[in-house]
């Protein structure tokens, strides 16, 4: 496990003390709301629809059991409303698609106390908001996947140090997101990020990065093109510095919707690529800057030591053997939630945060504490946050799988749905977010309630359902095989349906945005429209064909006809009720 550096803890304590002073001055009226806004945003504090929201960074998704218990404490002691129309809300956290956790009901008056608690566990909200380089994300199977060429976590840590509080990149034209993987199978959605980095080895065996830049969702979904196929790992900070410098210089600042890097890359094309490479050469040829920014072998080795496997724990692992449990539910869980590991006798296990009655990604204080216990008991004290808003235990010994299943099932975390329809992802939507046009949670809960039969889910096969409450796309609807986008029509909630998107994993084909299936649906129609799409898929698919493949083969027309029929039935029913 990665230890907390003394330098990091000192910085976080100082930052928490600084924020306490800023908050107290604001509460005394010495700092206006306008003056306080950039200060709170720099520490991850938003003002949302009903209450403040705190976003806590989890760099490259790694947590230890102590940090999990700290997050549970924040949920239990601080994330509570005691008066007003929402009294009694809170007591939980929400894991996002970018390996953060959000708390939605912390009174602003208690914000500084929360920052003190987080700092002692090596946690913070620095650069989880604002026009800066955000939390650097990675593959949840980093360092343990059998197909991985290079463990990306040491490089993620070095990039975290470079990007955190970078004085030149604190006020970029817009927010900036970086993802890293070391696998040929893109489990980090690289092409959907401002910068996507894929570690690989060239023909000589040297380690370097394939660099993408200019991806993103939002109003203009774009796939990041490759800027360089191989940048030596020692030069990656130089190359990233070049990209962000060019963006900072030429990115739009006059239009919020055209300020993202993707718009600059699309508008300038090869001219942007040429400008980045020219800046890279200038940095590389500058002796002083090159020496300051170039990564060194000793630095990499020092950081890589943090990520060594828990040796005593792994040494006690036993090879897989026939298990005594014959329960079909265990067999389904083992097939779906247990993942191959690069070390013999070991496995990685997804704990599903998708169950009826709870919004996707939500987890209570009690469950956070319980997951910490599971991590200590079954995973050498380690856990991870996944892109799909679940938790993962990376160091599970195969002989412990039956006991882990029983413990996870008792906590409601053993749904065998990884990669299936009910493993959906969704942003908080209009129930909490001030930017949302529509609620997402009621739609997600309808799906989770309707599709509980594991045999039916397996029959439907691999389906990625992604739901966003507005065009900001925090629920990544563009990359869903099935995507749902909340839109506003004259103050009413409506939902647009998309088909055929992909996040870029090998089995899903190249990253691409889904295509819109006709006009939007009313809130009481979208569940039926979704069912119509699935029924049409079951009618048209070839043997063993997945939804994504069927859509690519037959196109949108039959799905549009099926959903149009839903709209017509709804209109006829309304007309009959008014007659």
N, C-alpha and C positions, 0 to 999 in steps of 0.2 A: 504494500500500500504506500501511497505517497504521503510523506510527512509534511507538516506545515513549517515553512521556513521562518526563522525568527524575524527576518527582515519583513516578510509579508505580514506577520502578526503585528509587528510594531507599526507598520503603515496602516493597517486596518484599525488599530486602536486610536491612532492619531486622527484618522479620517472620521471615526465615530465621534471623537471629542469635538472635532471641528464642526461636524453636522449638528451636534447638540447645541453648540453656541449659536449657529445659524437659526435653528428651530426656535430656540428661546427668544432670540431677537424678533423673529417673525411673530411669535405668539404675544409678545409685548407691544407689537405694533411698530417696532423700529425698522422692520423690513416689510415692505408691501408684498402683496401676493405676487405681483409682477416681478419684483426683485428676488423673491424667494424661489420662484418657479425654476430657474436654471440650476439653483443649488440643490433643490430636492431631486430634480431629474437626474443630476449627475450621480446621485446615490440610489437611483432606482425607485423613487416615489412618484407615483402618478395620482391625479385626482380623477376618479372614475365616476360612473353614473350615480352611485349611492354613497361611496366612501373612498378613502385613499386606498391605493393598491401598491403593494411592494413587490418588485421583481428581484429575486435573488439569483445571482449567477452560479452555475455549477459547471466550471470549466471542463470541457470535453466529457461531461456527464458523470464524472466520478464522485462518489460519496463514500464516506466511511460510516460506521455505525454511530459514532459520537455525533457526527454532523446530522445524521437522520434524527437522533434524539433531540438535537438542538432545534431542528425544524419542527419536530413535534411540540417542543416547549413553546415555540413562537405561536403555533396554531392554538395550543391550549390556553396560554396565558395572555396573549395579546390580540389574537384574531377573533374578537368577540364584539358584538354590538349589544349594549345594555339598555338602550332607550330608543325612542323614535319608532317609525313604522316598520323598521327591520330588526327590532330587538330580538335577540336570540340567534341571529345569523352568525356564521363563522365557525371556527374550530377546525378548519381544514386548509389544505394547500392544493394548488392546481399545477401539475406538471405540464409544461408546454412542449411544442414540437422542436424547440431549440434548446432543450436540456437546461431550462430554468425552472424555478418554482415561483408561483405567485400567491400572495395572500391578499384577500380582497376586503377585509373588514377590520383593519387595524386603525384605531383612532390616531389622527395625526399627532396629538399630544403625547402619545406613547412611542412615536417613531424613533426617537433617540435611544430609548431603552432597548428597543429591538436591535438597533445597530450595534450596541454594546454586546448584547448576547451573541449575535452572529459573529462579530469580530473574534471573540474568544474561541470560536470553532473554525476559524479560517474562512468564514463565509461573509458575503457582502453583496451590495447592489451596484457597485461601481461599474459604469458603462453598460448597464442593462437598459439604458434609455439614452435619448439624445442623439445628435448627429456625430457619432463617433464609431469606432470599431467595437462591435458588440461581443458578447460571449462567443468564444471560438468552440465550435462543436465538432464531434467526430462520430465514428461508427461505434455503436454500443458494444460491439464484439472486438473492439480494438485490443490488440495484444494477445487475443485468445482464439481468433478465428483460424481454422486450418488453411484457408485459402490466402491468408495475408502474406504479402511479400515483405513488408516492413512495418513494425509497430509505430503508429503515428503519434502516440501519446507524448514521448519526449519532445518531439518537434512541436506539438501543440503547446506544451508548457513553455518552450523557448519563444514561440510566437505570442503567447499570452504576456510574457514579460516585455516583449518589444512593444506590443500594442497598448498595454495598460498605461494610462495617463501620458500617452505620447503627446508632447506639447504642440506639435504641428497638426495633429489629426484630432484635436478635441472639438473642432467646429467645422466638420465637413459639410458639404451641401446637404446630405441626408445621411440616415443611418447606414451602417456598413457591416455586412455579415460574411464571415469566413467559415468554411467547413473543410475538414481534412480526413482522408482515409488512406490506409496502406494496403487496401485490397483491390483486386481487379473488378470485384463486384461492388458497385457503388451503393453502399448502404447508408450514405450520409447526404444523399440528394445534392451532390456537388454542383450539378449544372443549374440548380435553382438558386445559387448564392451569388453575391457580388464577386467573391473569389472562391473557387473550388480547387483544392489541392489534392492530387493523387500521387502518393509515393510509389515508386517502382524502381526497378533496376534496369540499366541499359545492357547492351550486348556484352560489355566488359565487366558487368557485375557491379558497377558504381551506382550509388543511391542518389536519386534526384526526384524532382516533382514535375508532373504534368500540370500545367497551370491553366485554369479556365477563369474568365472574368466577364462580368456583365450579365449574369443571370438574375432572375427575380420574378415575383408574382405580381400582385396588385392589379392596377388597371391595365397594364401592358405586360402580360406574361411573356418572358423571353428566356431562351436557353443560352447559357453562357458559352461562347466559342472558346476554343483552345488558343491561348496566346503563345504558349511555348510548350513543346512536348517534353523537354528535359532541361530543367534548371538544377544544377548541382546543389545538394542540400546545404552546402556551406554558403551559397549565394542566395538562398530563398528570401531572407530578410531584405537584401538589396533589391531583389525583383519586386517584392511586395511594396517596399518603400517607393519604388518607381511608379507602380500602378496608382497608389494612393496619392502621390504627389501630383501626377497628371490629372487625376480626378479632382483633387482639391483646387487645382488651378483652373480647370476648364469646365467643371460640372456646373449645371444650371443652379442659380440661387434666386432667380426671379419667379420660379413656378414650382410650387411644392410637388406637383404631380410629375414634373419632368426633371427632378433633381437627382434621381437615383443614378448610379453608375451605368446601369443597363441602357438608359436613354442616351447617355454620352457614347457608349460603345456602339449602339445601333446607328446613331446619327453620323458618327465619324468613321466607322468601319476601319479600314486599313490604316488610316491616318492616326487613329488612336493606338493601334498596335505599334506602329512605327515610333510614335512619341514615347511609349513605354520602353521600348527597346533602346531608344536613344538615351533616355534618362537612366536606364539600367547600366548602359555602357559608361556613362559619365560617373555614376556612383562607383562602379567597379574600378574605374581608372583613377579615381581620387584616392591617393594613398591613405589619407587620414580617415575619410568616411568609410572606405573599404575595410580598413582595419577595425573601425568601431562597429560596423554592422555585420561583418562576415562572421558566421558561426564557426566555432572552433571544436575540434575533436574532444578536447578535455571538458568543454562545457556540455557537449552531448553526452559523454560518458557519465558525468556527474549526475545529470538529470535522469538518464536511463536507469541508473541504480535505484531510483525511486520506484521504478515500475517492475522490478524483479518479482517473479511469482513468489507467493508465500511458501518457502521451500519445505518447512516441516509439515505444513498442511498438505501440500501436494505429495510429499513422500509417503503419506499414510493412505493415499488413494488406492483403491483396488480395482482391477479390471472388471468390466461389466460381466454380470452373470445372470442366469435366469432368475427372475424376481418372483417372490412368493405371491405377490398381490395379483389376483386374477380379475379384479373389478374392471369392467370395460371403461369406466370413467378414468381410471388410472392409465389405461392403455392410450386413451384419447389424449389425455394431458401429456403423457410422455412423448407422443408423436408430434404434438403441436408446440408445446412450451419448452421442451428440452432441446438444446442446440449442441451440435458437435463442437469439440474443443481440440485445440492443437496438442494438448498434453494427454497421454493415455490415462484412463481411469477418471478423467475429469469431464464435467459438463457445464454448460451455461444454461440458466433457467429464467424464462420470462415470467414475472408476476403480473398478471393482467389487472389493469385498473379500469376495466370495462365490464360493468355489471348493472343489472336493472336497478333503478332508483338512484344512481349516482351519475353525475356528468362525467364524460370521458376525461381521464387525467386527474380527477379529484381524489384526494386521499385524506382521511381524518387524522387527527392527532394520535388517536389510539392505534390506527393502522401504521402510522409512521414509526411509532415506538415498537410495534410488533414486527415490522420489517427489519428494524435495527436488531431485534432479537434473532430473527431468521438469519440475518447476515452474520452475526456472531456465531450462531450455531452451525450454519451450513455453508458459509462462503468466506471464511477467514476475515470476517468483519467488513467486507466490501460489498457495495451495490452500485448500480449505474442507472441513469435515466436514459430512456430510449427516445428516438425520434418519433415513435408512435405513441408517446405519452404513457408508457408503461415503465416498470422497474425491472431490472435484470440482476440476478446474482451470478457473478462471473467465475466463482471458484467452488463449484459444488462437486463433491466426490460422488461418483456414481453409486457407491454403496449406500449413500444417504438419500437418494432420490425418493424412495417410498415414504420415508419419514418426512421429508420436505413437502411432498404432495399432501400428506395428511394435515400437516401444520398450515400450509397455505390454503387448503380447502376450508379449514375451520375459520380462517380470516376472510373468506370470500375473495381470495386472490388466485384461485386455481382454475378459472374458466379456460377451457381448452380451445381458444379461439385465435391464436396468433396467426395473422395473415388472412383471417376470414372476415366476413361482412361485419360482425359485431366487434372486431378489433378496430373500430372506426376512430378517427381523430377529429377533434372539434375545438374551436376557440370558445371562450366563455360566452360570446355573443351578447345580445341585448339585455340579458338578465343582469350583467355587470358592466360591460364595456360602454363607455360614452360614445364611441365611434360607430358602434354596430347599428345596422339598419333593421335587423331582425334577430330574434332569439334562435339559438342553436340547440340549447339543452333539450327543449321539448321534442325536437325532431330526433335527436340522438336517443332519447329515452324511449321514444316509440319504436325505434329500430331494435334497441336492446331488449325491450319487452316482447316484441313480436317474434323475434328470431332467437328463441332459446333452445330449440331442438338441435342437439349437436349433429344428428344425422342429416337434418335439413341443411345445416350450415356446411357440412362436408360435401353434400351433394352440389351446392352452389359453387364450391371451390374457392380459390384465391380471389378475393375481391377487396380492394382498398377503397373504402368510403371515407371521403374527407368533407367536412362541413365548415364553412366560414360564415360569419354573421355580417360581413361587409366586404367591399372590394379590397380592403387591405390584406386579405387572404391569410390571416393568421392560422386558419384551419387548413391551409394548403389545398383548397378545393381544386385548383388548377391541375394538380398532379394526381388526383384521385382517379381510379378506374371509373368510379362514380363520384361526381362532385356536386355539392349543393351549396349555392351561394344565396344568402339572404339579401333581398333588395327592398327598397321602399317604394310604394306606389300610393301617392296621396295619403300618406300617414298610415298605411296598412302594411303588414308583413307579407311579402311574397318571396318565392324561392325559385331560383333558376337552376336547372339541372344540366350537368355536363357529363359527357361520356368519353372514355378513351385516353385519359391522361396517364402519365407515368412519371415516377420519381427518378427513374434511371437505373434501377437494379437490373441485372442481367436477365432475369426471368421475365421482367416486364418490358424489355426492349428499351430503346433510347428514351431519354427524358423528353416529354412533350406535354403541352397543355391539352386538356380535354376540350371537346367541341360542344357547343350549346345545343340542347335538344328543344327547340321551339321556344315559345313565350314562357314567361314565368308562371308558376302555380301558386294559388292561394294557400294559406297555411293549412287549411283542412283538406287540400288536394295532394300535397307533396308526398305523403306516405303512400297513397294509392298510386301515384305516378311512379314512385320507386318500385312498388310491387309489380306494376305493369312492365317496367324494364326487365326485372328479374324473370317474370313469366315468359316474356318474349325471348330472352336469352336461353331459357331452358327448352323452348320450342325449336330454336334455330341452331343451337350449338352442335358441333360434331362431337363424336365420342372423345372424352377427356379434354375437351376444349374449354379454356377459361373465358370469362366474360370479356376480358381485354382482347383476346384473340378473336372472339366472335364479332365484336364491334369493328375491329380492323378488317375482318373478312367481308362482312355484309354491309357495313356503313351505318349511317344513322337513320335511314328512311324507315325501316320496320319499327324501330324504337320510337321514332317520332309519331308514327301512326298509332302505336299503342298508347302513348301518353296523351295524344290528342283525343282519343276515345275517353280517357279519364276526364278530361276537361269538358267534353260534350255531355257526359253523364252528370257531371256536377252542375252544369248549366241547366240541364233538363230537370234535375231534382229541385233546383232553386225555383225554376219557373212553375213547377207543379205545386210547390209549397206556397207560392204567392197567388195561385189561381183561386 
